[in-house]
């Protein structure tokens, strides 16, 4: 395969903040033409720091490779413009609260009546139906309500959120997957379709371990800190100069760990004969491991365990991860030139596609930078409407 797989796909993007923009950024990374519709003041993320030369790093990262069209969707001209665009695209993505898209006249029934090939994705906190559908939501609300926050943190501490906006990001990821599934279905049926993606649902579906405990476990799922709730030893352990991770999932790995520590007696101890027994006796096993590990440095331990084929790792800071040889080798961060912010790092989707060059994504757009170019190319939009929309913007920029 050569070239990006989504070249030729046209996406109309009404999203703001993170979940929706992350979804459409993934599509843009793979060659889709993403036309981002922004309100007169722009996406809210344009006003969230940190900034360089007035440009938001968050906005630049999740709006890479898109075109910006600035429209007031409450105006007749704005609606006429998006209706003309809807006839000309393959995909629409929005993340308004349920009911808002209908009030603006850009909901699925309205736009699919103009284009029955349209694949339309709605992303929201709790979905388009259900008792919580109308509740406003951000990532933290989704983490709290889904059970994920209750499952995160130390057993005797308060519930903790995950250290990134995982509700937004997982919903955006599932939305991009669902859009591609609908597009594949369209190839067979000739018709598009609707997908309803909720942050709550996305997070809930990412907790099979907790649900398995609820299904067949003897106790209710509870947070266990850095340990694994079902397998031992699996978590963070103390070394002489910090902490490191051991991730042992089976008896063979446990024996390899015991051998690497010079403690084969542990592998013959009836208390540790199975994964379930090791978990029941986690405190005693931890003490035995740390009586060895606290005499050694993290780097020494990880090297020794890796050589013994025991999964282990140092706990890197974010800066260490960003600057690591692994990130560089996988081209997870490239660089490009933004006309205002200058030379800046660029994220893109993480999958390595054979034959597809990484690092050639375009920077995030200035507000309304493509309004005239995009609208002037629409045969279904009257030229006087284009002039009114563009003239108003160009006179205020």
C-alpha positions in Angstrom: 0.0 0.0 0.0 1.2 3.5 -0.8 -0.2 6.8 0.2 -2.5 7.5 3.1 -5.6 5.3 3.3 -8.2 8.0 3.8 -7.2 10.3 0.9 -10.4 11.4 -0.8 -12.6 11.2 2.3 -14.2 14.5 3.2 -15.2 15.2 6.9 -17.3 18.1 8.2 -16.2 18.7 11.7 -18.4 20.6 14.2 -16.5 19.5 17.2 -14.7 21.5 19.9 -12.4 20.9 23.0 -11.0 17.4 22.9 -13.1 14.2 22.2 -14.4 15.3 18.8 -11.2 17.1 17.7 -9.1 14.0 18.6 -11.4 11.8 16.5 -11.2 14.0 13.5 -7.4 14.5 13.9 -7.0 10.8 13.6 -8.9 10.9 10.4 -6.9 13.8 9.1 -3.6 12.0 9.9 -4.6 9.3 7.5 -5.4 11.7 4.6 -9.0 12.7 5.2 -9.8 16.3 4.3 -11.3 17.7 7.6 -13.2 20.9 7.4 -13.5 22.3 10.9 -16.5 24.6 11.4 -15.7 27.1 14.1 -18.0 29.7 15.8 -17.1 33.3 15.5 -14.9 33.2 18.6 -13.3 29.9 17.6 -12.9 26.6 19.3 -12.7 26.9 23.1 -9.3 25.2 23.1 -7.9 28.2 21.3 -8.2 30.0 24.6 -6.7 27.2 26.8 -2.9 27.4 27.6 -0.1 26.9 27.5 0.5 29.4 24.7 3.3 30.4 22.4 2.8 33.7 20.4 -0.9 33.5 21.4 -1.3 29.9 20.0 -2.6 27.2 22.3 -0.5 24.0 22.4 -3.6 21.9 23.0 -5.4 23.3 20.0 -2.3 22.8 17.8 -1.9 19.2 18.9 -5.5 18.0 18.3 -6.4 20.1 15.3 -3.5 19.3 13.1 -4.0 18.9 9.4 -7.5 20.5 9.3 -9.1 23.4 7.5 -10.9 26.1 9.5 -14.2 27.6 8.3 -15.6 30.3 10.6 -19.4 30.4 10.6 -22.3 31.5 12.9 -24.5 28.4 12.8 -27.4 30.5 14.3 -27.5 32.7 11.2 -29.4 31.8 8.0 -26.2 32.2 5.9 -24.3 30.0 8.3 -26.9 27.2 8.0 -27.0 27.6 4.2 -23.3 27.1 4.1 -23.2 24.0 6.3 -26.1 22.5 4.4 -24.2 23.0 1.1 -21.2 21.4 2.7 -23.2 18.5 4.0 -24.1 17.6 0.4 -20.5 17.5 -0.5 -18.9 15.4 2.3 -18.8 11.8 3.5 -18.7 12.2 7.2 -20.1 14.7 9.8 -18.9 14.7 13.4 -20.4 16.8 16.2 -20.0 16.8 20.0 -22.8 19.2 21.1 -25.0 18.3 24.0 -28.0 16.2 22.8 -30.6 18.4 21.2 -28.3 21.2 20.2 -27.5 20.0 16.7 -31.3 19.7 16.0 -31.9 23.2 17.2 -29.1 24.4 14.9 -30.6 22.5 12.0 -27.5 20.3 11.5 -28.7 17.0 13.1 -28.6 13.7 11.4 -32.2 13.6 10.1 -31.7 17.1 8.5 -28.3 16.5 6.9 -29.0 12.9 5.9 -32.0 14.1 4.0 -29.6 16.2 1.9 -27.1 13.3 1.5 -28.1 9.7 2.2 -24.5 8.6 1.8 -23.6 10.6 5.0 -22.0 8.9 7.9 -22.8 11.0 11.0 -21.2 10.6 14.4 -22.4 12.3 17.6 -20.1 12.3 20.6 -21.4 13.3 24.1 -21.0 12.6 27.7 -23.8 10.1 28.2 -25.1 9.4 24.7 -28.3 10.5 22.9 -30.6 8.5 25.1 -30.7 7.2 28.7 -31.5 8.9 32.0 -28.3 11.0 32.0 -28.4 12.0 28.3 -29.1 15.7 29.0 -26.5 16.1 31.7 -23.5 18.3 30.8 -20.3 16.4 31.0 -16.5 16.8 30.8 -13.9 14.1 31.0 -13.8 14.2 34.8 -17.6 13.7 35.0 -17.2 10.6 32.8 -14.4 9.2 34.9 -16.4 9.7 38.1 -19.7 8.3 36.8 -18.3 5.3 34.9 -16.6 3.7 37.9 -13.1 4.3 36.6 -12.3 6.9 39.2 -13.5 4.6 42.0 -11.1 2.0 40.7 -8.1 4.3 40.5 -5.9 5.2 43.5 -4.6 3.7 46.7 -6.9 1.4 48.6 -6.9 3.6 51.7 -6.8 6.9 49.7 -9.4 8.9 47.8 -10.6 8.0 44.3 -8.3 9.5 41.7 -8.7 10.5 38.1 -6.5 9.0 35.4 -3.6 11.3 34.7 -4.9 12.3 31.2 -8.3 13.1 29.8 -9.0 9.4 29.0 -12.7 9.8 28.7 -12.4 12.4 26.0 -9.7 10.5 24.2 -11.3 7.0 24.4 -14.6 8.5 23.1 -12.7 10.1 20.2 -10.9 6.9 19.4 -14.1 4.8 19.5 -15.8 7.5 17.3 -13.1 7.2 14.6 -13.4 3.4 14.7 -17.2 3.6 14.4 -17.0 6.0 11.5 -14.7 3.7 9.6 -17.0 0.8 10.3 -20.0 2.7 9.0 -18.0 3.7 5.9 -17.2 0.1 5.3 -20.9 -0.7 5.6 -21.7 2.0 3.1 -19.5 0.3 0.5 -21.9 -2.7 0.7 -25.2 -0.9 1.0 -24.7 2.5 -0.6 -26.1 4.2 2.4 -24.5 6.0 5.3 -25.7 5.9 8.9 -25.6 7.3 12.4 -23.4 6.5 15.3 -23.9 7.6 18.9 -20.7 7.6 21.0 -20.7 8.4 24.8 -17.7 9.1 27.0 -19.4 7.1 29.7 -19.9 4.1 27.5 -16.3 4.3 26.2 -14.8 4.3 29.6 -17.2 1.6 30.9 -16.2 -0.7 28.0 -12.5 -0.3 29.0 -12.9 -2.0 32.3 -13.2 -5.8 31.7 -11.0 -6.6 34.7 -13.3 -4.8 37.1 -16.4 -6.3 35.4 -14.9 -9.8 35.6 -14.5 -9.3 39.4 -18.1 -8.2 39.6 -19.2 -11.3 37.6 -17.4 -14.1 39.3 -15.3 -12.6 42.1 -15.9 -13.1 45.8 -15.7 -9.4 46.6 -16.8 -6.2 44.9 -14.2 -4.5 42.6 -12.2 -2.0 44.6 -9.1 0.1 43.9 -5.8 -1.6 44.6 -3.3 1.2 43.8 -0.5 0.1 41.5 -1.2 -3.6 42.0 -3.2 -5.8 39.6 -6.4 -6.9 41.3 -6.1 -10.5 40.0 -2.4 -11.2 39.4 0.7 -11.0 41.6 3.4 -9.8 41.6 2.1 -7.2 39.3 2.7 -3.6 40.2 5.2 -1.0 41.6 8.0 -2.1 43.9 10.7 -0.2 45.9 14.3 -0.2 44.7 17.3 1.5 46.4 16.8 4.6 44.3 13.1 4.7 43.4 10.4 2.5 42.2 10.1 0.0 39.3 7.4 -2.2 37.8 7.1 -6.0 37.8 4.3 -7.5 35.7 4.2 -11.3 36.3 1.1 -13.0 34.8 1.9 -16.7 34.9 3.8 -19.4 36.8 6.6 -19.5 34.3 7.3 -15.8 34.7 7.1 -16.1 38.5 9.8 -18.9 38.5 12.0 -16.7 36.2 11.6 -13.8 38.7 12.5 -16.1 41.6 15.6 -17.3 39.7 16.7 -13.8 38.9 16.4 -12.8 42.6 18.2 -15.9 43.7 15.1 -16.9 45.6 13.9 -20.2 44.1 12.6 -21.1 47.5 9.7 -18.7 46.8 8.7 -20.7 43.7 8.5 -23.8 45.9 6.5 -22.1 48.7 2.9 -23.4 48.8 1.6 -19.9 49.5 2.7 -18.8 46.0 1.9 -22.0 44.0 -0.7 -20.3 41.8 -1.5 -16.8 40.7 -4.6 -16.7 42.9 -2.6 -17.8 46.0 0.1 -15.2 45.2 -2.6 -12.5 45.1 -4.1 -13.7 48.5 -0.6 -13.5 50.0 0.5 -10.4 48.2 1.8 -8.6 51.3 4.2 -11.4 52.3 5.4 -11.8 48.7 6.0 -8.1 48.3 8.1 -8.1 51.5 10.2 -10.9 50.1 10.7 -9.2 46.7 11.5 -5.8 48.3 14.1 -7.4 50.7 16.0 -8.1 47.4 15.1 -5.1 45.3 15.8 -2.4 47.9 19.5 -3.4 47.8 19.7 -2.6 44.0 19.2 0.3 41.7 16.2 0.5 39.4 18.4 0.3 36.2 20.2 -2.8 37.5 16.9 -4.5 38.4 15.2 -3.8 35.1 18.2 -5.0 33.1 18.4 -8.2 35.2 14.7 -9.0 35.0 14.6 -8.1 31.2 17.4 -10.5 30.6 15.4 -13.2 32.5 12.3 -12.4 30.3 10.4 -11.0 33.2 8.3 -8.0 32.2 9.6 -5.0 34.1 10.2 -1.3 33.6 11.4 1.9 35.3 8.7 4.4 36.0 9.6 7.2 33.6 8.6 10.8 34.0 6.6 12.3 31.2 9.6 14.2 30.1 11.7 11.1 30.0 9.1 9.3 27.9 8.8 12.2 25.5 12.6 12.3 25.0 13.1 8.5 24.9 14.7 6.6 22.1 11.5 4.6 21.8 9.4 7.6 21.0 11.9 8.7 18.5 12.2 5.3 16.8 8.4 5.0 16.5 8.1 8.6 15.2 5.4 9.4 17.8 6.4 13.1 17.9 7.5 14.8 14.7 8.0 18.5 14.0 6.4 20.9 11.6 6.3 24.7 11.0 3.3 26.7 12.2 3.0 30.1 10.7 2.6 31.8 14.1 4.1 29.5 16.7 7.1 28.5 14.6 8.8 25.1 14.7 6.6 23.0 17.0 6.3 19.3 17.9 3.4 17.4 16.3 1.6 14.4 17.5 -0.1 12.0 15.0 -2.0 8.7 15.2 0.3 6.0 16.6 -0.3 3.1 14.1 2.5 2.3 11.7 1.0 1.8 8.2 3.4 0.1 5.8 4.1 2.4 2.9 2.8 5.5 4.6 5.3 8.1 5.6 5.0 9.7 9.0 5.6 13.3 9.8 4.1 15.0 6.8 0.9 16.3 8.6 0.0 19.9 8.2 -0.2 22.4 11.2 -3.5 23.4 12.8 -5.2 26.2 11.0 -5.7 29.8 12.0 -9.3 30.7 12.8 -11.3 30.9 9.5 -8.2 30.5 7.4 -10.0 28.4 4.8 -13.5 30.0 4.9 -13.4 31.5 1.4 -11.5 28.7 -0.3 -13.9 26.0 1.0 -17.2 27.9 0.5 -16.3 29.3 -2.9 -16.0 25.7 -4.2 -19.5 24.7 -3.3 -21.9 24.7 -6.3 -24.9 24.5 -4.0 -24.1 27.8 -2.2 -25.1 31.1 -3.8 -22.1 33.4 -4.5 -23.8 36.3 -2.7 -24.0 34.2 0.5 -20.3 33.4 0.2 -19.5 37.1 -0.2 -21.6 38.0 2.8 -20.0 35.4 5.0 -16.4 36.0 3.9 -16.7 39.8 3.7 -18.0 40.0 7.2 -15.1 37.9 8.5 -12.4 39.5 6.5 -13.6 42.9 7.7 -13.2 41.9 11.3 -10.0 39.8 11.3 
